[in-house]
Amino acid sequence: MREFDEIEQLWCDMSLDRIDQKILGILQDEGRITNLELAERVGLSSAPCLRRVRSLEESGVIRKYVALLDPARIGLGFDVIVEVRLKQQTREFFERFEKRIIDLHEVVECCLIAGDWDYSLRVVSADLEQYQAFVLDRLMFKEHDIASFRTTIIMRKVKSTTRIDASLARSSER
């Protein structure tokens, strides 16, 4: 819980004005934009724009910059959601499961969730056969903590984005 408290404190300390929101929107769409072009588009000179970007990075609002791949175009077009229920809902079981999941490269997202299931995983693979091998050989290995799981095959993604609308955040005018 300590990590959550630290994140909450950072959130309370970090308020985003309209310029910050514009910077974040542009960087999410065009992560490789130059600082000069970014500054022009948000209406700042280069140095203040760079200071704002660095402040957003240092505060953790901007975690990192990445290239987003299209899984289907690299042969990983079989995309599923796997809901997992552990044998026991204890800290020890959660920590052991999470530590194991980190090393499973087929798992591109893992969320601890509330409700009937303990975790929701998003798993990519080439096809059903490869997914089955993943489940039997890697997810459900000999000494696993999983009581049950349910697979949902994603037939079509209606919306899939990494973009977060910063204008939804608390704002202030600096």
C-alpha positions as CSV (number, residue, x, y, z in Angstrom):
1,M,0.0,0.0,0.0
2,R,2.9,2.3,0.5
3,E,3.6,2.6,-3.2
4,F,-0.1,3.6,-3.8
5,D,0.2,6.3,-1.1
6,E,3.3,7.7,-2.8
7,I,1.5,7.7,-6.2
8,E,-1.5,9.4,-4.6
9,Q,0.7,12.0,-3.0
10,L,2.4,12.7,-6.4
11,W,-1.0,13.0,-8.0
12,C,-2.1,15.5,-5.4
13,D,1.1,17.5,-5.8
14,M,0.9,17.5,-9.7
15,S,-1.7,19.7,-11.2
16,L,-2.0,20.1,-15.0
17,D,-2.8,23.3,-16.7
18,R,-4.1,23.6,-20.3
19,I,-0.5,23.8,-21.7
20,D,0.6,20.7,-19.8
21,Q,-2.6,18.9,-21.2
22,K,-1.7,20.0,-24.7
23,I,1.9,18.9,-24.3
24,L,0.7,15.5,-23.1
25,G,-1.8,15.1,-25.9
26,I,0.7,15.8,-28.6
27,L,3.4,13.6,-27.1
28,Q,1.0,10.7,-26.8
29,D,0.2,11.0,-30.5
30,E,3.7,12.0,-31.7
31,G,6.3,10.8,-29.2
32,R,9.2,11.6,-31.6
33,I,8.2,15.2,-32.1
34,T,11.1,17.7,-31.7
35,N,11.0,20.1,-28.7
36,L,11.0,23.0,-31.2
37,E,7.9,21.8,-33.0
38,L,6.2,20.9,-29.7
39,A,6.8,24.4,-28.4
40,E,5.4,26.0,-31.5
41,R,2.2,23.9,-31.3
42,V,1.6,24.7,-27.7
43,G,2.5,28.3,-28.0
44,L,5.6,28.5,-25.9
45,S,9.3,29.2,-26.7
46,S,11.6,26.2,-26.7
47,A,13.2,26.5,-23.2
48,P,9.9,26.8,-21.2
49,C,8.4,23.9,-23.2
50,L,11.4,21.7,-22.4
51,R,11.2,22.6,-18.7
52,R,7.5,21.6,-18.7
53,V,8.3,18.3,-20.4
54,R,11.1,17.5,-18.0
55,S,8.9,18.4,-15.1
56,L,6.2,16.0,-16.4
57,E,8.9,13.3,-16.8
58,E,10.4,13.8,-13.4
59,S,7.1,13.8,-11.6
60,G,6.2,10.5,-13.3
61,V,3.3,11.8,-15.3
62,I,5.3,10.8,-18.4
63,R,6.6,7.3,-17.5
64,K,8.5,6.5,-20.7
65,Y,8.5,6.8,-24.5
66,V,7.8,3.7,-26.6
67,A,7.1,2.4,-30.0
68,L,3.7,0.6,-30.2
69,L,3.7,-2.5,-32.3
70,D,0.8,-4.1,-34.1
71,P,0.7,-7.7,-32.8
72,A,-1.0,-9.1,-35.9
73,R,1.6,-7.6,-38.2
74,I,4.4,-9.5,-36.4
75,G,2.5,-12.8,-36.2
76,L,0.8,-12.4,-32.8
77,G,-2.8,-11.9,-33.9
78,F,-4.4,-14.3,-31.5
79,D,-5.4,-12.0,-28.6
80,V,-7.2,-13.2,-25.5
81,I,-8.3,-12.1,-22.1
82,V,-7.6,-14.6,-19.3
83,E,-9.3,-14.2,-16.0
84,V,-7.6,-16.1,-13.1
85,R,-8.7,-17.1,-9.7
86,L,-6.0,-18.2,-7.3
87,K,-6.3,-21.1,-4.8
88,Q,-5.9,-18.6,-2.0
89,Q,-6.4,-14.9,-1.8
90,T,-3.4,-14.1,0.4
91,R,-0.6,-11.7,0.0
92,E,1.8,-14.6,-0.4
93,F,-0.2,-16.1,-3.3
94,F,-0.6,-12.7,-5.0
95,E,3.1,-11.9,-4.7
96,R,4.2,-15.3,-6.0
97,F,1.7,-15.2,-8.9
98,E,2.7,-11.6,-9.9
99,K,6.4,-12.5,-9.8
100,R,5.8,-15.4,-12.1
101,I,3.6,-13.4,-14.5
102,I,6.3,-10.8,-15.0
103,D,8.5,-13.4,-16.8
104,L,5.8,-14.6,-19.2
105,H,6.3,-12.6,-22.3
106,E,3.0,-13.6,-23.8
107,V,1.2,-11.7,-21.0
108,V,1.2,-8.0,-22.2
109,E,-1.1,-6.8,-19.4
110,C,-1.9,-8.1,-15.9
111,C,-4.3,-6.4,-13.5
112,L,-5.3,-7.4,-10.0
113,I,-9.1,-7.0,-10.1
114,A,-12.0,-7.0,-7.7
115,G,-15.0,-9.3,-8.1
116,D,-15.2,-13.0,-8.9
117,W,-11.7,-13.3,-10.4
118,D,-8.4,-12.2,-8.9
119,Y,-6.5,-11.2,-12.1
120,S,-7.3,-10.2,-15.6
121,L,-4.5,-11.0,-18.2
122,R,-4.2,-9.9,-21.8
123,V,-2.2,-12.6,-23.7
124,V,-1.0,-12.5,-27.2
125,S,0.1,-15.5,-29.3
126,A,0.3,-16.6,-32.9
127,D,-2.7,-18.9,-32.8
128,L,-4.9,-21.2,-30.7
129,E,-2.3,-23.9,-30.7
130,Q,0.4,-21.6,-29.4
131,Y,-2.0,-20.2,-26.7
132,Q,-2.8,-23.7,-25.6
133,A,0.9,-24.6,-25.2
134,F,1.4,-21.3,-23.2
135,V,-1.5,-22.3,-20.8
136,L,-0.4,-25.9,-20.3
137,D,3.4,-25.4,-20.2
138,R,3.9,-22.0,-18.8
139,L,0.9,-20.6,-17.0
140,M,-0.3,-23.9,-15.3
141,F,3.1,-25.4,-14.5
142,K,3.5,-28.1,-11.9
143,E,3.4,-26.1,-8.7
144,H,0.9,-23.4,-9.8
145,D,-1.3,-21.3,-7.5
146,I,-4.2,-21.1,-10.0
147,A,-7.5,-22.6,-8.9
148,S,-9.3,-21.8,-12.1
149,F,-9.1,-19.6,-15.2
150,R,-11.4,-18.5,-18.0
151,T,-10.3,-17.5,-21.5
152,T,-12.2,-15.0,-23.6
153,I,-11.1,-14.7,-27.3
154,I,-11.1,-11.2,-28.6
155,M,-12.8,-11.3,-32.0
156,R,-12.5,-7.7,-32.9
157,K,-11.2,-4.6,-31.1
158,V,-13.6,-1.8,-31.3
159,K,-11.4,0.5,-29.4
160,S,-7.8,0.0,-28.3
161,T,-5.7,3.0,-27.2
162,T,-2.9,3.9,-25.0
163,R,-4.0,7.6,-25.1
164,I,-5.2,9.2,-21.8
165,D,-7.1,12.5,-22.1
166,A,-5.2,14.7,-19.7
167,S,-8.1,17.2,-19.7
168,L,-10.0,14.7,-17.6
169,A,-7.5,15.2,-14.8
170,R,-7.7,17.8,-12.1
171,S,-6.5,21.1,-13.5
172,S,-5.2,24.4,-12.3
173,E,-4.0,27.6,-13.9
174,R,-0.4,28.3,-13.2
